[in-house]
């Protein structure tokens, strides 16, 4: 019997849990969940950040339907949406991200972006994709709610909202970059 880390005999002989380690060339499920969390955290901070990063890193050789977003117009729209959000976030008229109009898009975009990253890396819709979507959604909610509190604390301490907003921009961009990176191999699943 083959498991994620070789044969069942190998797992028994080495005392390794056959479901805990990925086979060579396969990405451990934990790494994929960390990527989903990064996507969710980025989306919670800036709703378009992870989606824009995925669009910008997708190629025409990726599986359908993602290959369609590898076009120049799609990249321009994604870049403009992300840049527009970065500017709009600094305006005093920007609605709070904890209002339904700010929170709902984050909670919808995060699981879509996580599932798209899975699909781009060759994973089919399965239980792991659902778990990735759930992790991304929970991370987006935590980031949206926690980010507001951290930014308010920085504003009280520094006397201005701008340093916290810029720090949040940098963090969201970094998390979006981490989340949009391609997995180095196929995802390990039980029985592979």
Secondary structure by P-SEA (a helix, b strand, c coil): cccccccaaaaaaaccccccccccccccaaaaaaaaaaaaaaaaaccaaaaaaaaaaccccccccccccccaaaaaaaaaaaaaaaaaaacccccccccaaaaaaaaaaaaaaaaaaaaaacccccaaaaaaaaaaaaaaaaaaaaaaaaaaaaaaaaccaaaaaaaaaaaaaaaaaaaacccccccccccc
